[in-house]
Structures are given as C-alpha cells and as structure tokens.
Amino acid sequence: MTLLEIKNLKMDFGKGASALRAVDGLSLIIGTGENRLPRRRSGCGKSVTALSIARLVPRRRPTTLAGNSVETAATR
C-alpha cells in the first residue's frame, strides 16, 4: 500500500526572473513499512520539501508551489 506519493514537486521563492528554485521536480513513493531519510548537504531543499508536503510553507514572501501532486493514503 502506498502511504505517500509525490510527483514532480517544485517550489520557488520569489517571482519571475528573481525566483529561487528550492525544490526541482522531486518524485517519490513511500509504501507501508518503508521509511526514507533524506541525507544531502545543507541547502538542498530537505526542509522545504517536508514543509511543502505538509502544506506549511511560510507565506511571508511570494512563493510558488507548482507542477506537483502530493497524495497520501488518507486522501485517496
């Protein structure tokens, strides 16, 4: 059973030419009994990814969450 499926997650901070892409095209599937531990270097988008999945990205400045699909077992 799939618990979490993410397709093509993209997250930008800012608008237009000055936008900073924090997450670029992330896709993953996590099934029952699986776990994933993102281990990358600082600044690669781990926190923004987690906040995007939970829909908790701060809205203090312009942000764009685009081209994505986040589904959980509860939303199917």
mmJSON file of the N, C-alpha and C atoms, coordinates in Angstrom:
{"data_MODEL":{"atom_site":{
"group_PDB":["ATOM","ATOM","ATOM","ATOM","ATOM","ATOM","ATOM","ATOM","ATOM","ATOM","ATOM","ATOM","ATOM","ATOM","ATOM","ATOM","ATOM","ATOM","ATOM","ATOM","ATOM","ATOM","ATOM","ATOM","ATOM","ATOM","ATOM","ATOM","ATOM","ATOM","ATOM","ATOM","ATOM","ATOM","ATOM","ATOM","ATOM","ATOM","ATOM","ATOM","ATOM","ATOM","ATOM","ATOM","ATOM","ATOM","ATOM","ATOM","ATOM","ATOM","ATOM","ATOM","ATOM","ATOM","ATOM","ATOM","ATOM","ATOM","ATOM","ATOM","ATOM","ATOM","ATOM","ATOM","ATOM","ATOM","ATOM","ATOM","ATOM","ATOM","ATOM","ATOM","ATOM","ATOM","ATOM","ATOM","ATOM","ATOM","ATOM","ATOM","ATOM","ATOM","ATOM","ATOM","ATOM","ATOM","ATOM","ATOM","ATOM","ATOM","ATOM","ATOM","ATOM","ATOM","ATOM","ATOM","ATOM","ATOM","ATOM","ATOM","ATOM","ATOM","ATOM","ATOM","ATOM","ATOM","ATOM","ATOM","ATOM","ATOM","ATOM","ATOM","ATOM","ATOM","ATOM","ATOM","ATOM","ATOM","ATOM","ATOM","ATOM","ATOM","ATOM","ATOM","ATOM","ATOM","ATOM","ATOM","ATOM","ATOM","ATOM","ATOM","ATOM","ATOM","ATOM","ATOM","ATOM","ATOM","ATOM","ATOM","ATOM","ATOM","ATOM","ATOM","ATOM","ATOM","ATOM","ATOM","ATOM","ATOM","ATOM","ATOM","ATOM","ATOM","ATOM","ATOM","ATOM","ATOM","ATOM","ATOM","ATOM","ATOM","ATOM","ATOM","ATOM","ATOM","ATOM","ATOM","ATOM","ATOM","ATOM","ATOM","ATOM","ATOM","ATOM","ATOM","ATOM","ATOM","ATOM","ATOM","ATOM","ATOM","ATOM","ATOM","ATOM","ATOM","ATOM","ATOM","ATOM","ATOM","ATOM","ATOM","ATOM","ATOM","ATOM","ATOM","ATOM","ATOM","ATOM","ATOM","ATOM","ATOM","ATOM","ATOM","ATOM","ATOM","ATOM","ATOM","ATOM","ATOM","ATOM","ATOM","ATOM","ATOM","ATOM","ATOM","ATOM","ATOM","ATOM","ATOM","ATOM","ATOM","ATOM","ATOM","ATOM","ATOM","ATOM","ATOM"],
"id":[1,2,3,4,5,6,7,8,9,10,11,12,13,14,15,16,17,18,19,20,21,22,23,24,25,26,27,28,29,30,31,32,33,34,35,36,37,38,39,40,41,42,43,44,45,46,47,48,49,50,51,52,53,54,55,56,57,58,59,60,61,62,63,64,65,66,67,68,69,70,71,72,73,74,75,76,77,78,79,80,81,82,83,84,85,86,87,88,89,90,91,92,93,94,95,96,97,98,99,100,101,102,103,104,105,106,107,108,109,110,111,112,113,114,115,116,117,118,119,120,121,122,123,124,125,126,127,128,129,130,131,132,133,134,135,136,137,138,139,140,141,142,143,144,145,146,147,148,149,150,151,152,153,154,155,156,157,158,159,160,161,162,163,164,165,166,167,168,169,170,171,172,173,174,175,176,177,178,179,180,181,182,183,184,185,186,187,188,189,190,191,192,193,194,195,196,197,198,199,200,201,202,203,204,205,206,207,208,209,210,211,212,213,214,215,216,217,218,219,220,221,222,223,224,225,226,227,228],
"type_symbol":["N","C","C","N","C","C","N","C","C","N","C","C","N","C","C","N","C","C","N","C","C","N","C","C","N","C","C","N","C","C","N","C","C","N","C","C","N","C","C","N","C","C","N","C","C","N","C","C","N","C","C","N","C","C","N","C","C","N","C","C","N","C","C","N","C","C","N","C","C","N","C","C","N","C","C","N","C","C","N","C","C","N","C","C","N","C","C","N","C","C","N","C","C","N","C","C","N","C","C","N","C","C","N","C","C","N","C","C","N","C","C","N","C","C","N","C","C","N","C","C","N","C","C","N","C","C","N","C","C","N","C","C","N","C","C","N","C","C","N","C","C","N","C","C","N","C","C","N","C","C","N","C","C","N","C","C","N","C","C","N","C","C","N","C","C","N","C","C","N","C","C","N","C","C","N","C","C","N","C","C","N","C","C","N","C","C","N","C","C","N","C","C","N","C","C","N","C","C","N","C","C","N","C","C","N","C","C","N","C","C","N","C","C","N","C","C","N","C","C","N","C","C","N","C","C","N","C","C"],
"label_atom_id":["N","CA","C","N","CA","C","N","CA","C","N","CA","C","N","CA","C","N","CA","C","N","CA","C","N","CA","C","N","CA","C","N","CA","C","N","CA","C","N","CA","C","N","CA","C","N","CA","C","N","CA","C","N","CA","C","N","CA","C","N","CA","C","N","CA","C","N","CA","C","N","CA","C","N","CA","C","N","CA","C","N","CA","C","N","CA","C","N","CA","C","N","CA","C","N","CA","C","N","CA","C","N","CA","C","N","CA","C","N","CA","C","N","CA","C","N","CA","C","N","CA","C","N","CA","C","N","CA","C","N","CA","C","N","CA","C","N","CA","C","N","CA","C","N","CA","C","N","CA","C","N","CA","C","N","CA","C","N","CA","C","N","CA","C","N","CA","C","N","CA","C","N","CA","C","N","CA","C","N","CA","C","N","CA","C","N","CA","C","N","CA","C","N","CA","C","N","CA","C","N","CA","C","N","CA","C","N","CA","C","N","CA","C","N","CA","C","N","CA","C","N","CA","C","N","CA","C","N","CA","C","N","CA","C","N","CA","C","N","CA","C","N","CA","C","N","CA","C","N","CA","C","N","CA","C","N","CA","C","N","CA","C","N","CA","C"],
"label_alt_id":[null,null,null,null,null,null,null,null,null,null,null,null,null,null,null,null,null,null,null,null,null,null,null,null,null,null,null,null,null,null,null,null,null,null,null,null,null,null,null,null,null,null,null,null,null,null,null,null,null,null,null,null,null,null,null,null,null,null,null,null,null,null,null,null,null,null,null,null,null,null,null,null,null,null,null,null,null,null,null,null,null,null,null,null,null,null,null,null,null,null,null,null,null,null,null,null,null,null,null,null,null,null,null,null,null,null,null,null,null,null,null,null,null,null,null,null,null,null,null,null,null,null,null,null,null,null,null,null,null,null,null,null,null,null,null,null,null,null,null,null,null,null,null,null,null,null,null,null,null,null,null,null,null,null,null,null,null,null,null,null,null,null,null,null,null,null,null,null,null,null,null,null,null,null,null,null,null,null,null,null,null,null,null,null,null,null,null,null,null,null,null,null,null,null,null,null,null,null,null,null,null,null,null,null,null,null,null,null,null,null,null,null,null,null,null,null,null,null,null,null,null,null,null,null,null,null,null,null],
"label_comp_id":["MET","MET","MET","THR","THR","THR","LEU","LEU","LEU","LEU","LEU","LEU","GLU","GLU","GLU","ILE","ILE","ILE","LYS","LYS","LYS","ASN","ASN","ASN","LEU","LEU","LEU","LYS","LYS","LYS","MET","MET","MET","ASP","ASP","ASP","PHE","PHE","PHE","GLY","GLY","GLY","LYS","LYS","LYS","GLY","GLY","GLY","ALA","ALA","ALA","SER","SER","SER","ALA","ALA","ALA","LEU","LEU","LEU","ARG","ARG","ARG","ALA","ALA","ALA","VAL","VAL","VAL","ASP","ASP","ASP","GLY","GLY","GLY","LEU","LEU","LEU","SER","SER","SER","LEU","LEU","LEU","ILE","ILE","ILE","ILE","ILE","ILE","GLY","GLY","GLY","THR","THR","THR","GLY","GLY","GLY","GLU","GLU","GLU","ASN","ASN","ASN","ARG","ARG","ARG","LEU","LEU","LEU","PRO","PRO","PRO","ARG","ARG","ARG","ARG","ARG","ARG","ARG","ARG","ARG","SER","SER","SER","GLY","GLY","GLY","CYS","CYS","CYS","GLY","GLY","GLY","LYS","LYS","LYS","SER","SER","SER","VAL","VAL","VAL","THR","THR","THR","ALA","ALA","ALA","LEU","LEU","LEU","SER","SER","SER","ILE","ILE","ILE","ALA","ALA","ALA","ARG","ARG","ARG","LEU","LEU","LEU","VAL","VAL","VAL","PRO","PRO","PRO","ARG","ARG","ARG","ARG","ARG","ARG","ARG","ARG","ARG","PRO","PRO","PRO","THR","THR","THR","THR","THR","THR","LEU","LEU","LEU","ALA","ALA","ALA","GLY","GLY","GLY","ASN","ASN","ASN","SER","SER","SER","VAL","VAL","VAL","GLU","GLU","GLU","THR","THR","THR","ALA","ALA","ALA","ALA","ALA","ALA","THR","THR","THR","ARG","ARG","ARG"],
"label_asym_id":["A","A","A","A","A","A","A","A","A","A","A","A","A","A","A","A","A","A","A","A","A","A","A","A","A","A","A","A","A","A","A","A","A","A","A","A","A","A","A","A","A","A","A","A","A","A","A","A","A","A","A","A","A","A","A","A","A","A","A","A","A","A","A","A","A","A","A","A","A","A","A","A","A","A","A","A","A","A","A","A","A","A","A","A","A","A","A","A","A","A","A","A","A","A","A","A","A","A","A","A","A","A","A","A","A","A","A","A","A","A","A","A","A","A","A","A","A","A","A","A","A","A","A","A","A","A","A","A","A","A","A","A","A","A","A","A","A","A","A","A","A","A","A","A","A","A","A","A","A","A","A","A","A","A","A","A","A","A","A","A","A","A","A","A","A","A","A","A","A","A","A","A","A","A","A","A","A","A","A","A","A","A","A","A","A","A","A","A","A","A","A","A","A","A","A","A","A","A","A","A","A","A","A","A","A","A","A","A","A","A","A","A","A","A","A","A","A","A","A","A","A","A","A","A","A","A","A","A"],
"label_entity_id":["1","1","1","1","1","1","1","1","1","1","1","1","1","1","1","1","1","1","1","1","1","1","1","1","1","1","1","1","1","1","1","1","1","1","1","1","1","1","1","1","1","1","1","1","1","1","1","1","1","1","1","1","1","1","1","1","1","1","1","1","1","1","1","1","1","1","1","1","1","1","1","1","1","1","1","1","1","1","1","1","1","1","1","1","1","1","1","1","1","1","1","1","1","1","1","1","1","1","1","1","1","1","1","1","1","1","1","1","1","1","1","1","1","1","1","1","1","1","1","1","1","1","1","1","1","1","1","1","1","1","1","1","1","1","1","1","1","1","1","1","1","1","1","1","1","1","1","1","1","1","1","1","1","1","1","1","1","1","1","1","1","1","1","1","1","1","1","1","1","1","1","1","1","1","1","1","1","1","1","1","1","1","1","1","1","1","1","1","1","1","1","1","1","1","1","1","1","1","1","1","1","1","1","1","1","1","1","1","1","1","1","1","1","1","1","1","1","1","1","1","1","1","1","1","1","1","1","1"],
"label_seq_id":[1,1,1,2,2,2,3,3,3,4,4,4,5,5,5,6,6,6,7,7,7,8,8,8,9,9,9,10,10,10,11,11,11,12,12,12,13,13,13,14,14,14,15,15,15,16,16,16,17,17,17,18,18,18,19,19,19,20,20,20,21,21,21,22,22,22,23,23,23,24,24,24,25,25,25,26,26,26,27,27,27,28,28,28,29,29,29,30,30,30,31,31,31,32,32,32,33,33,33,34,34,34,35,35,35,36,36,36,37,37,37,38,38,38,39,39,39,40,40,40,41,41,41,42,42,42,43,43,43,44,44,44,45,45,45,46,46,46,47,47,47,48,48,48,49,49,49,50,50,50,51,51,51,52,52,52,53,53,53,54,54,54,55,55,55,56,56,56,57,57,57,58,58,58,59,59,59,60,60,60,61,61,61,62,62,62,63,63,63,64,64,64,65,65,65,66,66,66,67,67,67,68,68,68,69,69,69,70,70,70,71,71,71,72,72,72,73,73,73,74,74,74,75,75,75,76,76,76],
"pdbx_PDB_ins_code":[null,null,null,null,null,null,null,null,null,null,null,null,null,null,null,null,null,null,null,null,null,null,null,null,null,null,null,null,null,null,null,null,null,null,null,null,null,null,null,null,null,null,null,null,null,null,null,null,null,null,null,null,null,null,null,null,null,null,null,null,null,null,null,null,null,null,null,null,null,null,null,null,null,null,null,null,null,null,null,null,null,null,null,null,null,null,null,null,null,null,null,null,null,null,null,null,null,null,null,null,null,null,null,null,null,null,null,null,null,null,null,null,null,null,null,null,null,null,null,null,null,null,null,null,null,null,null,null,null,null,null,null,null,null,null,null,null,null,null,null,null,null,null,null,null,null,null,null,null,null,null,null,null,null,null,null,null,null,null,null,null,null,null,null,null,null,null,null,null,null,null,null,null,null,null,null,null,null,null,null,null,null,null,null,null,null,null,null,null,null,null,null,null,null,null,null,null,null,null,null,null,null,null,null,null,null,null,null,null,null,null,null,null,null,null,null,null,null,null,null,null,null,null,null,null,null,null,null],
"Cartn_x":[0.845,0.0,0.886,0.558,1.288,0.77,1.684,1.312,1.475,2.503,2.785,3.342,2.772,3.284,3.407,4.59,4.873,5.305,4.712,5.058,5.46,6.7,7.189,7.002,7.391,7.269,8.282,7.776,8.627,8.21,9.188,8.908,9.836,9.252,10.016,9.737,10.768,10.613,10.9,9.939,10.071,9.274,9.303,8.54,9.431,9.091,9.767,11.24,12.038,13.462,14.239,13.714,14.423,14.039,13.177,12.725,13.874,13.866,14.855,14.153,14.596,14.007,14.61,13.799,14.262,14.137,13.115,12.91,12.567,13.204,13.042,12.708,11.42,10.996,11.172,10.959,11.102,9.921,10.197,9.168,9.614,8.679,8.99,7.714,7.85,6.743,7.238,6.439,6.75,5.592,5.89,4.877,4.82,3.844,3.674,4.948,5.406,6.594,7.915,7.886,9.112,9.359,10.612,10.934,12.037,12.068,13.082,13.718,15.012,15.738,16.552,16.103,16.865,18.199,19.279,20.611,21.357,21.364,22.073,22.744,23.436,24.118,23.165,23.67,22.899,22.427,21.164,20.641,20.099,19.887,19.429,17.912,17.163,15.713,14.998,15.705,15.064,13.929,14.176,13.156,12.0,12.292,11.244,10.381,10.988,10.228,9.259,9.745,8.89,7.76,8.066,7.035,6.028,6.491,5.598,4.623,5.113,4.253,3.138,3.487,2.508,1.722,2.008,1.369,1.609,2.826,3.191,4.277,4.462,5.482,5.108,6.02,5.719,5.333,4.331,3.846,4.282,5.412,5.888,6.323,6.819,7.219,6.563,6.567,5.915,6.519,5.67,6.115,5.231,5.767,5.006,5.234,4.16,4.191,3.499,4.27,3.701,4.097,3.31,3.632,3.768,2.872,3.07,1.79,1.986,0.895,1.4,0.732,1.08,-0.159,-0.06,-1.191,-0.755,-1.64,-1.382,-2.473,-2.256,-3.26,-4.584,-4.553,-5.771,-6.526,-5.837,-6.5,-6.966,-6.732,-7.139,-8.553],
"Cartn_y":[-1.188,0.0,1.246,2.2,3.458,4.415,4.878,5.848,7.28,7.52,8.864,8.76,9.538,9.597,11.053,11.426,12.793,12.727,13.565,13.614,15.026,15.179,16.423,17.648,17.545,18.662,19.753,20.976,22.142,23.252,23.939,25.029,26.192,27.344,28.558,29.596,30.349,31.522,32.732,33.65,34.823,34.634,35.633,35.622,36.008,35.506,35.896,35.54,36.449,36.199,36.114,36.702,36.684,35.484,34.602,33.448,32.481,31.915,30.915,29.565,28.609,27.265,26.481,26.179,25.458,23.947,23.494,22.076,21.984,21.053,20.999,19.59,19.294,18.047,16.796,16.885,15.727,14.778,13.495,12.457,11.311,10.764,9.598,8.913,7.638,6.841,6.18,6.276,5.597,4.664,3.382,2.372,2.018,1.197,0.728,0.044,0.409,-0.203,0.349,1.273,1.88,3.213,3.608,4.954,5.497,6.778,7.456,8.537,8.583,9.608,10.407,11.628,12.438,12.869,12.486,12.856,13.541,14.796,15.612,16.758,17.566,18.683,19.828,20.743,21.904,22.703,23.143,23.99,23.261,21.941,21.199,21.043,21.581,21.573,20.565,19.941,18.94,19.546,20.653,21.287,21.83,22.452,22.995,21.858,20.724,19.56,19.091,18.929,18.478,19.473,20.751,21.773,21.812,21.571,21.552,20.385,19.221,18.043,18.313,18.956,19.261,20.542,21.202,22.478,23.544,23.578,24.522,25.505,25.709,26.64,28.043,28.766,30.138,31.019,31.838,32.727,34.169,34.383,35.742,36.457,35.736,36.338,35.538,36.046,35.311,33.917,32.918,31.548,30.917,29.94,29.215,27.731,27.004,25.553,25.084,24.539,24.28,22.916,22.439,21.217,20.018,19.903,18.834,18.075,16.912,16.086,15.415,15.668,15.032,14.306,12.978,12.17,11.308,11.16,10.276,9.208,8.181,7.116,7.695,8.739,9.37,10.174,10.636,11.472,10.684,9.403,8.585,8.13],
"Cartn_z":[0.0,0.0,0.0,-0.81,-0.886,0.176,1.04,2.065,1.585,0.77,0.276,-1.13,-2.043,-3.405,-3.814,-4.253,-4.695,-6.145,-6.977,-8.394,-8.777,-9.201,-9.791,-8.892,-7.625,-6.686,-7.03,-7.209,-7.479,-6.535,-5.967,-5.032,-5.335,-5.626,-5.907,-4.833,-4.478,-3.618,-4.475,-4.517,-5.365,-6.645,-7.48,-8.73,-9.893,-11.045,-12.279,-12.312,-12.905,-13.105,-11.795,-10.732,-9.449,-8.575,-9.074,-8.29,-8.019,-6.831,-6.435,-6.35,-7.137,-7.121,-5.96,-4.95,-3.761,-3.932,-4.658,-4.951,-6.433,-7.157,-8.607,-9.089,-9.224,-9.844,-8.994,-7.694,-6.806,-6.966,-7.146,-7.187,-6.301,-5.514,-4.693,-4.245,-3.886,-3.362,-2.088,-1.024,0.24,0.541,0.68,0.948,2.425,2.778,4.146,4.628,5.813,6.41,5.909,4.96,4.443,5.134,5.149,5.603,4.715,4.615,3.804,4.664,4.645,5.372,4.367,4.069,3.107,3.718,3.063,3.545,2.414,2.446,1.458,2.191,1.442,2.087,2.407,3.181,3.605,2.398,2.447,1.387,0.181,0.272,-0.908,-0.972,0.009,-0.07,0.816,1.757,2.635,3.449,4.103,4.954,4.127,2.999,2.143,1.594,1.27,0.811,1.885,3.105,4.212,4.463,4.471,4.684,3.534,2.315,1.159,1.235,1.637,1.765,2.769,3.871,4.925,4.653,3.536,3.18,4.251,4.764,5.822,5.399,4.119,3.637,4.072,4.72,5.158,3.974,4.146,3.076,3.293,3.985,4.253,2.992,2.031,0.771,-0.356,-1.561,-2.648,-2.824,-2.872,-3.103,-4.166,-4.861,-5.869,-5.67,-5.458,-5.379,-6.638,-7.598,-8.913,-9.46,-10.407,-11.125,-10.224,-9.247,-8.279,-8.003,-7.426,-6.928,-5.661,-4.543,-3.279,-2.794,-2.728,-2.27,-1.099,-0.134,0.994,1.027,1.814,1.947,2.417,3.224,3.747,2.7,1.642,0.634,-0.568,-0.612,-1.788,-1.672],
"occupancy":[1.0,1.0,1.0,1.0,1.0,1.0,1.0,1.0,1.0,1.0,1.0,1.0,1.0,1.0,1.0,1.0,1.0,1.0,1.0,1.0,1.0,1.0,1.0,1.0,1.0,1.0,1.0,1.0,1.0,1.0,1.0,1.0,1.0,1.0,1.0,1.0,1.0,1.0,1.0,1.0,1.0,1.0,1.0,1.0,1.0,1.0,1.0,1.0,1.0,1.0,1.0,1.0,1.0,1.0,1.0,1.0,1.0,1.0,1.0,1.0,1.0,1.0,1.0,1.0,1.0,1.0,1.0,1.0,1.0,1.0,1.0,1.0,1.0,1.0,1.0,1.0,1.0,1.0,1.0,1.0,1.0,1.0,1.0,1.0,1.0,1.0,1.0,1.0,1.0,1.0,1.0,1.0,1.0,1.0,1.0,1.0,1.0,1.0,1.0,1.0,1.0,1.0,1.0,1.0,1.0,1.0,1.0,1.0,1.0,1.0,1.0,1.0,1.0,1.0,1.0,1.0,1.0,1.0,1.0,1.0,1.0,1.0,1.0,1.0,1.0,1.0,1.0,1.0,1.0,1.0,1.0,1.0,1.0,1.0,1.0,1.0,1.0,1.0,1.0,1.0,1.0,1.0,1.0,1.0,1.0,1.0,1.0,1.0,1.0,1.0,1.0,1.0,1.0,1.0,1.0,1.0,1.0,1.0,1.0,1.0,1.0,1.0,1.0,1.0,1.0,1.0,1.0,1.0,1.0,1.0,1.0,1.0,1.0,1.0,1.0,1.0,1.0,1.0,1.0,1.0,1.0,1.0,1.0,1.0,1.0,1.0,1.0,1.0,1.0,1.0,1.0,1.0,1.0,1.0,1.0,1.0,1.0,1.0,1.0,1.0,1.0,1.0,1.0,1.0,1.0,1.0,1.0,1.0,1.0,1.0,1.0,1.0,1.0,1.0,1.0,1.0,1.0,1.0,1.0,1.0,1.0,1.0,1.0,1.0,1.0,1.0,1.0,1.0],
"B_iso_or_equiv":[0.0,0.0,0.0,0.0,0.0,0.0,0.0,0.0,0.0,0.0,0.0,0.0,0.0,0.0,0.0,0.0,0.0,0.0,0.0,0.0,0.0,0.0,0.0,0.0,0.0,0.0,0.0,0.0,0.0,0.0,0.0,0.0,0.0,0.0,0.0,0.0,0.0,0.0,0.0,0.0,0.0,0.0,0.0,0.0,0.0,0.0,0.0,0.0,0.0,0.0,0.0,0.0,0.0,0.0,0.0,0.0,0.0,0.0,0.0,0.0,0.0,0.0,0.0,0.0,0.0,0.0,0.0,0.0,0.0,0.0,0.0,0.0,0.0,0.0,0.0,0.0,0.0,0.0,0.0,0.0,0.0,0.0,0.0,0.0,0.0,0.0,0.0,0.0,0.0,0.0,0.0,0.0,0.0,0.0,0.0,0.0,0.0,0.0,0.0,0.0,0.0,0.0,0.0,0.0,0.0,0.0,0.0,0.0,0.0,0.0,0.0,0.0,0.0,0.0,0.0,0.0,0.0,0.0,0.0,0.0,0.0,0.0,0.0,0.0,0.0,0.0,0.0,0.0,0.0,0.0,0.0,0.0,0.0,0.0,0.0,0.0,0.0,0.0,0.0,0.0,0.0,0.0,0.0,0.0,0.0,0.0,0.0,0.0,0.0,0.0,0.0,0.0,0.0,0.0,0.0,0.0,0.0,0.0,0.0,0.0,0.0,0.0,0.0,0.0,0.0,0.0,0.0,0.0,0.0,0.0,0.0,0.0,0.0,0.0,0.0,0.0,0.0,0.0,0.0,0.0,0.0,0.0,0.0,0.0,0.0,0.0,0.0,0.0,0.0,0.0,0.0,0.0,0.0,0.0,0.0,0.0,0.0,0.0,0.0,0.0,0.0,0.0,0.0,0.0,0.0,0.0,0.0,0.0,0.0,0.0,0.0,0.0,0.0,0.0,0.0,0.0,0.0,0.0,0.0,0.0,0.0,0.0,0.0,0.0,0.0,0.0,0.0,0.0],
"pdbx_formal_charge":[null,null,null,null,null,null,null,null,null,null,null,null,null,null,null,null,null,null,null,null,null,null,null,null,null,null,null,null,null,null,null,null,null,null,null,null,null,null,null,null,null,null,null,null,null,null,null,null,null,null,null,null,null,null,null,null,null,null,null,null,null,null,null,null,null,null,null,null,null,null,null,null,null,null,null,null,null,null,null,null,null,null,null,null,null,null,null,null,null,null,null,null,null,null,null,null,null,null,null,null,null,null,null,null,null,null,null,null,null,null,null,null,null,null,null,null,null,null,null,null,null,null,null,null,null,null,null,null,null,null,null,null,null,null,null,null,null,null,null,null,null,null,null,null,null,null,null,null,null,null,null,null,null,null,null,null,null,null,null,null,null,null,null,null,null,null,null,null,null,null,null,null,null,null,null,null,null,null,null,null,null,null,null,null,null,null,null,null,null,null,null,null,null,null,null,null,null,null,null,null,null,null,null,null,null,null,null,null,null,null,null,null,null,null,null,null,null,null,null,null,null,null,null,null,null,null,null,null],
"auth_seq_id":[1,1,1,2,2,2,3,3,3,4,4,4,5,5,5,6,6,6,7,7,7,8,8,8,9,9,9,10,10,10,11,11,11,12,12,12,13,13,13,14,14,14,15,15,15,16,16,16,17,17,17,18,18,18,19,19,19,20,20,20,21,21,21,22,22,22,23,23,23,24,24,24,25,25,25,26,26,26,27,27,27,28,28,28,29,29,29,30,30,30,31,31,31,32,32,32,33,33,33,34,34,34,35,35,35,36,36,36,37,37,37,38,38,38,39,39,39,40,40,40,41,41,41,42,42,42,43,43,43,44,44,44,45,45,45,46,46,46,47,47,47,48,48,48,49,49,49,50,50,50,51,51,51,52,52,52,53,53,53,54,54,54,55,55,55,56,56,56,57,57,57,58,58,58,59,59,59,60,60,60,61,61,61,62,62,62,63,63,63,64,64,64,65,65,65,66,66,66,67,67,67,68,68,68,69,69,69,70,70,70,71,71,71,72,72,72,73,73,73,74,74,74,75,75,75,76,76,76],
"auth_comp_id":["MET","MET","MET","THR","THR","THR","LEU","LEU","LEU","LEU","LEU","LEU","GLU","GLU","GLU","ILE","ILE","ILE","LYS","LYS","LYS","ASN","ASN","ASN","LEU","LEU","LEU","LYS","LYS","LYS","MET","MET","MET","ASP","ASP","ASP","PHE","PHE","PHE","GLY","GLY","GLY","LYS","LYS","LYS","GLY","GLY","GLY","ALA","ALA","ALA","SER","SER","SER","ALA","ALA","ALA","LEU","LEU","LEU","ARG","ARG","ARG","ALA","ALA","ALA","VAL","VAL","VAL","ASP","ASP","ASP","GLY","GLY","GLY","LEU","LEU","LEU","SER","SER","SER","LEU","LEU","LEU","ILE","ILE","ILE","ILE","ILE","ILE","GLY","GLY","GLY","THR","THR","THR","GLY","GLY","GLY","GLU","GLU","GLU","ASN","ASN","ASN","ARG","ARG","ARG","LEU","LEU","LEU","PRO","PRO","PRO","ARG","ARG","ARG","ARG","ARG","ARG","ARG","ARG","ARG","SER","SER","SER","GLY","GLY","GLY","CYS","CYS","CYS","GLY","GLY","GLY","LYS","LYS","LYS","SER","SER","SER","VAL","VAL","VAL","THR","THR","THR","ALA","ALA","ALA","LEU","LEU","LEU","SER","SER","SER","ILE","ILE","ILE","ALA","ALA","ALA","ARG","ARG","ARG","LEU","LEU","LEU","VAL","VAL","VAL","PRO","PRO","PRO","ARG","ARG","ARG","ARG","ARG","ARG","ARG","ARG","ARG","PRO","PRO","PRO","THR","THR","THR","THR","THR","THR","LEU","LEU","LEU","ALA","ALA","ALA","GLY","GLY","GLY","ASN","ASN","ASN","SER","SER","SER","VAL","VAL","VAL","GLU","GLU","GLU","THR","THR","THR","ALA","ALA","ALA","ALA","ALA","ALA","THR","THR","THR","ARG","ARG","ARG"],
"auth_asym_id":["A","A","A","A","A","A","A","A","A","A","A","A","A","A","A","A","A","A","A","A","A","A","A","A","A","A","A","A","A","A","A","A","A","A","A","A","A","A","A","A","A","A","A","A","A","A","A","A","A","A","A","A","A","A","A","A","A","A","A","A","A","A","A","A","A","A","A","A","A","A","A","A","A","A","A","A","A","A","A","A","A","A","A","A","A","A","A","A","A","A","A","A","A","A","A","A","A","A","A","A","A","A","A","A","A","A","A","A","A","A","A","A","A","A","A","A","A","A","A","A","A","A","A","A","A","A","A","A","A","A","A","A","A","A","A","A","A","A","A","A","A","A","A","A","A","A","A","A","A","A","A","A","A","A","A","A","A","A","A","A","A","A","A","A","A","A","A","A","A","A","A","A","A","A","A","A","A","A","A","A","A","A","A","A","A","A","A","A","A","A","A","A","A","A","A","A","A","A","A","A","A","A","A","A","A","A","A","A","A","A","A","A","A","A","A","A","A","A","A","A","A","A","A","A","A","A","A","A"],
"auth_atom_id":["N","CA","C","N","CA","C","N","CA","C","N","CA","C","N","CA","C","N","CA","C","N","CA","C","N","CA","C","N","CA","C","N","CA","C","N","CA","C","N","CA","C","N","CA","C","N","CA","C","N","CA","C","N","CA","C","N","CA","C","N","CA","C","N","CA","C","N","CA","C","N","CA","C","N","CA","C","N","CA","C","N","CA","C","N","CA","C","N","CA","C","N","CA","C","N","CA","C","N","CA","C","N","CA","C","N","CA","C","N","CA","C","N","CA","C","N","CA","C","N","CA","C","N","CA","C","N","CA","C","N","CA","C","N","CA","C","N","CA","C","N","CA","C","N","CA","C","N","CA","C","N","CA","C","N","CA","C","N","CA","C","N","CA","C","N","CA","C","N","CA","C","N","CA","C","N","CA","C","N","CA","C","N","CA","C","N","CA","C","N","CA","C","N","CA","C","N","CA","C","N","CA","C","N","CA","C","N","CA","C","N","CA","C","N","CA","C","N","CA","C","N","CA","C","N","CA","C","N","CA","C","N","CA","C","N","CA","C","N","CA","C","N","CA","C","N","CA","C","N","CA","C","N","CA","C","N","CA","C","N","CA","C","N","CA","C"],
"pdbx_PDB_model_num":[1,1,1,1,1,1,1,1,1,1,1,1,1,1,1,1,1,1,1,1,1,1,1,1,1,1,1,1,1,1,1,1,1,1,1,1,1,1,1,1,1,1,1,1,1,1,1,1,1,1,1,1,1,1,1,1,1,1,1,1,1,1,1,1,1,1,1,1,1,1,1,1,1,1,1,1,1,1,1,1,1,1,1,1,1,1,1,1,1,1,1,1,1,1,1,1,1,1,1,1,1,1,1,1,1,1,1,1,1,1,1,1,1,1,1,1,1,1,1,1,1,1,1,1,1,1,1,1,1,1,1,1,1,1,1,1,1,1,1,1,1,1,1,1,1,1,1,1,1,1,1,1,1,1,1,1,1,1,1,1,1,1,1,1,1,1,1,1,1,1,1,1,1,1,1,1,1,1,1,1,1,1,1,1,1,1,1,1,1,1,1,1,1,1,1,1,1,1,1,1,1,1,1,1,1,1,1,1,1,1,1,1,1,1,1,1,1,1,1,1,1,1,1,1,1,1,1,1]
}}}
